[in-house]
């Protein structure tokens, strides 16, 4: 495990986002296209490699933890504007969901 400086960790903006829409990315069995709300900060599109573990309909309305200030990246021709936080499970990714309801855009610390 590589250690990072606390100052570097402070640069990462972890937020709660609410999934508004979710669909399979055409041509991929692994990627899902999510439209998420960050409350007052607006909406974003996130492309996440969780399609083998989660059905799109299951995610709609759920709150998820994201990295909000990640540089946008193109995946299969679609722009991803963040990253869903998930643990690596034996059967695939396990998305981190808050235990209780949290306002979209809330900061994770």
VMD Tcl script that draws the C-alpha trace (Angstrom):
set ca {
  {0.00 0.00 0.00}
  {1.37 3.39 -0.99}
  {0.95 6.14 1.61}
  {-0.16 9.61 0.54}
  {0.19 12.88 2.35}
  {-2.84 14.15 4.28}
  {-2.75 17.29 2.12}
  {-3.22 15.11 -0.99}
  {-6.17 13.32 0.61}
  {-7.78 16.69 1.40}
  {-7.89 17.44 -2.35}
  {-10.37 14.60 -2.93}
  {-14.02 15.69 -2.76}
  {-16.14 12.77 -1.58}
  {-19.88 13.50 -1.88}
  {-23.25 11.80 -1.68}
  {-25.10 11.63 -4.99}
  {-28.65 10.43 -5.71}
  {-29.09 8.22 -8.76}
  {-31.78 9.73 -11.01}
  {-31.36 7.48 -14.06}
  {-29.42 4.30 -14.80}
  {-28.99 2.29 -17.98}
  {-26.66 -0.29 -19.49}
  {-23.98 1.12 -21.80}
  {-24.58 -0.31 -25.26}
  {-21.87 -2.79 -26.20}
  {-20.75 -3.41 -22.61}
  {-22.00 -5.93 -20.05}
  {-19.98 -4.23 -17.30}
  {-20.61 -0.48 -17.70}
  {-23.68 1.44 -16.51}
  {-24.47 5.04 -17.39}
  {-25.79 6.89 -14.35}
  {-27.30 10.35 -14.11}
  {-26.82 11.56 -10.54}
  {-27.84 14.61 -8.53}
  {-25.44 16.47 -6.27}
  {-28.20 18.73 -4.97}
  {-27.37 22.42 -5.45}
  {-24.19 21.46 -7.36}
  {-26.34 20.06 -10.19}
  {-26.41 16.81 -12.10}
  {-23.64 14.67 -13.56}
  {-23.15 11.64 -15.75}
  {-21.03 8.85 -14.30}
  {-20.00 5.72 -16.17}
  {-19.45 2.93 -13.65}
  {-18.16 -0.63 -14.04}
  {-20.84 -2.13 -11.82}
  {-23.17 -3.62 -14.46}
  {-22.41 -7.25 -13.63}
  {-23.32 -6.68 -9.98}
  {-26.29 -4.30 -10.20}
  {-29.37 -3.97 -12.37}
  {-29.94 -0.37 -13.50}
  {-33.48 -0.23 -12.03}
  {-32.17 -1.22 -8.58}
  {-29.92 1.86 -8.45}
  {-32.55 4.47 -9.35}
  {-33.39 6.53 -6.25}
  {-30.43 5.18 -4.28}
  {-27.80 7.41 -2.68}
  {-24.19 6.54 -3.45}
  {-20.76 7.79 -2.44}
  {-18.76 9.39 -5.27}
  {-15.50 11.14 -6.00}
  {-16.87 14.45 -7.24}
  {-13.74 16.27 -8.37}
  {-12.19 13.58 -10.56}
  {-11.09 14.84 -13.97}
  {-13.68 13.81 -16.62}
  {-12.79 10.72 -18.65}
  {-14.18 9.17 -21.82}
  {-15.36 5.54 -21.56}
  {-16.81 3.87 -24.65}
  {-17.48 7.30 -26.16}
  {-19.30 8.61 -23.07}
  {-17.97 11.21 -20.64}
  {-17.75 10.13 -17.01}
  {-17.80 13.07 -14.58}
  {-16.96 11.28 -11.35}
  {-16.50 7.85 -9.81}
  {-18.83 5.67 -7.73}
  {-17.09 4.28 -4.64}
  {-17.28 0.50 -4.37}
  {-15.44 -2.25 -2.53}
  {-13.91 -5.14 -4.45}
  {-15.99 -8.17 -3.49}
  {-15.41 -11.77 -4.52}
  {-18.43 -11.66 -6.84}
  {-17.71 -8.14 -8.14}
  {-17.97 -4.54 -6.98}
  {-20.06 -3.69 -3.92}
  {-21.34 -0.11 -4.06}
  {-21.14 1.94 -0.86}
  {-24.62 3.12 0.13}
  {-25.27 5.39 3.16}
  {-26.99 3.64 6.07}
  {-29.45 6.53 6.48}
  {-30.86 9.11 4.08}
  {-28.42 11.92 3.31}
  {-28.98 15.05 1.23}
  {-27.48 14.87 -2.29}
  {-24.27 16.89 -2.38}
  {-23.43 16.24 1.29}
  {-19.70 16.04 1.94}
  {-18.19 12.76 3.13}
  {-15.40 13.19 5.67}
}
mol new
graphics top color blue
foreach p $ca { graphics top sphere $p radius 0.5 }
foreach p [lrange $ca 0 end-1] q [lrange $ca 1 end] { graphics top cylinder $p $q radius 0.2 }
display resetview
